[in-house]
Amino acid sequence: MVADNDMNELCNCKKLRSAARHITRFYDACLSESGLRATQYSILAYLEHREPKTMKELADLMVMDRATIGHNLRPLERDGLITIQVSETDRRARAVSITDEGLKRLALGRPGWERAQAEFESQLGAEYVASMRKMMNEVARFNFDIV
């Protein structure tokens, strides 16, 4: 049997979630002048140069479930940064688009995001960060068999 303190040190989920919360707080702080949180900034960035995405497509891109993406989209829609409309191709789906105001807010956040990126890379090194991103992409694509 593994001792509790060993389990905390060995648990992949705990380590990933702890690192994600730590990094998210850092990015949130860097983005604070724009009024966006890191997740909101990411959603707007996904929509910036693309055609409208359905909520399901956006959830898949963000590796979120549909309920979570919906929860994250509400404040963006309320603030006029995105629109959510019935999809033209599937009346059951909702299409998400960035507004002109959303593009302005994204641009306002860009210096904070660039500052966060530069500091992160400065602290950990360019090669390490590139390797980490590659590994995290692989982890996010891995198909875990859930029993």
C-alpha positions as CSV (number, residue, x, y, z in Angstrom):
1,M,0.0,0.0,0.0
2,V,1.2,3.5,-0.9
3,A,1.5,6.0,2.0
4,D,-0.7,9.2,1.6
5,N,2.3,11.5,1.3
6,D,3.8,9.2,-1.4
7,M,0.4,9.2,-3.2
8,N,0.3,13.0,-3.2
9,E,3.8,13.0,-4.7
10,L,3.1,10.3,-7.3
11,C,-0.4,11.3,-8.4
12,N,-0.3,12.5,-12.0
13,C,-3.7,14.1,-11.7
14,K,-2.8,16.1,-8.6
15,K,0.5,17.3,-10.1
16,L,-1.1,18.4,-13.4
17,R,-4.0,20.1,-11.6
18,S,-1.7,21.9,-9.2
19,A,0.5,23.1,-12.0
20,A,-2.5,24.2,-14.1
21,R,-4.0,26.2,-11.2
22,H,-0.6,27.8,-10.5
23,I,-0.1,28.8,-14.1
24,T,-3.7,29.9,-14.5
25,R,-3.4,32.3,-11.5
26,F,-0.3,33.7,-13.1
27,Y,-1.9,34.3,-16.5
28,D,-5.0,35.7,-14.9
29,A,-2.9,38.3,-13.1
30,C,-1.1,39.2,-16.3
31,L,-4.4,39.5,-18.2
32,S,-6.1,41.5,-15.4
33,E,-5.9,44.9,-17.1
34,S,-8.0,43.5,-20.0
35,G,-10.7,42.3,-17.7
36,L,-10.3,38.7,-19.1
37,R,-9.4,35.6,-17.3
38,A,-7.1,33.1,-19.0
39,T,-9.9,30.7,-20.1
40,Q,-11.9,33.6,-21.6
41,Y,-8.8,34.9,-23.4
42,S,-8.2,31.4,-24.8
43,I,-11.8,31.1,-26.0
44,L,-11.6,34.5,-27.8
45,A,-8.3,33.5,-29.3
46,Y,-9.8,30.3,-30.7
47,L,-12.5,32.4,-32.3
48,E,-10.3,35.3,-33.6
49,H,-9.4,34.0,-37.1
50,R,-11.9,31.3,-37.5
51,E,-15.4,30.9,-38.8
52,P,-18.1,30.5,-36.1
53,K,-17.7,27.4,-34.0
54,T,-20.5,25.3,-32.5
55,M,-20.4,25.0,-28.8
56,K,-19.4,21.3,-29.2
57,E,-16.6,22.2,-31.5
58,L,-15.3,24.9,-29.2
59,A,-15.6,22.5,-26.2
60,D,-13.6,19.9,-28.1
61,L,-10.9,22.5,-29.0
62,M,-10.7,23.6,-25.3
63,V,-10.9,20.0,-24.0
64,M,-14.0,20.8,-22.0
65,D,-17.4,19.3,-21.7
66,R,-20.4,21.1,-23.2
67,A,-21.7,22.3,-19.8
68,T,-18.3,23.8,-18.8
69,I,-17.9,25.6,-22.1
70,G,-21.5,27.0,-21.7
71,H,-20.6,28.2,-18.2
72,N,-17.5,29.9,-19.6
73,L,-19.4,31.5,-22.6
74,R,-22.1,33.2,-20.6
75,P,-20.0,36.1,-19.2
76,L,-18.5,36.6,-22.7
77,E,-21.9,36.8,-24.2
78,R,-23.3,39.0,-21.4
79,D,-20.4,41.5,-22.0
80,G,-20.9,41.5,-25.8
81,L,-17.6,39.8,-26.6
82,I,-19.3,36.9,-28.4
83,T,-22.6,36.0,-29.9
84,I,-24.3,32.7,-29.6
85,Q,-26.9,31.9,-32.3
86,V,-28.7,28.9,-33.8
87,S,-26.4,27.2,-36.2
88,E,-27.2,27.7,-39.9
89,T,-26.3,24.0,-40.7
90,D,-27.9,22.3,-37.6
91,R,-30.8,24.0,-35.9
92,R,-30.0,22.0,-32.7
93,A,-26.5,23.4,-32.4
94,R,-25.4,26.9,-31.2
95,A,-22.8,28.8,-33.2
96,V,-20.4,31.0,-31.3
97,S,-18.7,34.0,-33.0
98,I,-16.5,36.8,-31.7
99,T,-17.8,40.3,-31.9
100,D,-15.9,43.5,-32.8
101,E,-15.9,44.3,-29.0
102,G,-14.4,40.8,-28.4
103,L,-11.6,41.4,-30.9
104,K,-10.9,44.7,-29.1
105,R,-10.8,43.0,-25.7
106,L,-8.6,40.3,-27.1
107,A,-6.1,42.9,-28.4
108,L,-6.2,44.6,-25.0
109,G,-5.2,41.4,-23.4
110,R,-2.5,40.5,-25.9
111,P,0.3,42.5,-24.1
112,G,-0.5,40.7,-20.8
113,W,-0.5,37.3,-22.5
114,E,2.8,38.1,-24.2
115,R,4.3,39.1,-20.9
116,A,3.1,35.9,-19.3
117,Q,4.5,33.8,-22.2
118,A,7.9,35.6,-22.0
119,E,8.1,35.2,-18.2
120,F,7.1,31.6,-18.3
121,E,9.8,30.9,-20.9
122,S,12.3,33.0,-19.1
123,Q,11.8,31.0,-15.9
124,L,11.8,27.5,-17.5
125,G,13.8,27.9,-20.7
126,A,12.6,27.9,-24.3
127,E,13.5,24.2,-25.0
128,Y,11.8,23.0,-21.8
129,V,8.7,25.0,-22.5
130,A,8.5,23.8,-26.1
131,S,8.9,20.2,-24.9
132,M,6.3,20.7,-22.2
133,R,3.7,22.0,-24.7
134,K,4.4,19.1,-27.0
135,M,3.9,16.6,-24.1
136,M,0.7,18.4,-23.0
137,N,-0.7,18.2,-26.5
138,E,0.0,14.5,-26.5
139,V,-1.6,14.1,-23.1
140,A,-4.7,16.0,-24.2
141,R,-5.1,13.8,-27.3
142,F,-4.6,10.5,-25.4
143,N,-7.7,8.3,-25.4
144,F,-8.0,7.0,-21.8
145,D,-10.2,3.9,-21.5
146,I,-12.7,4.7,-18.8
147,V,-14.0,1.6,-17.1
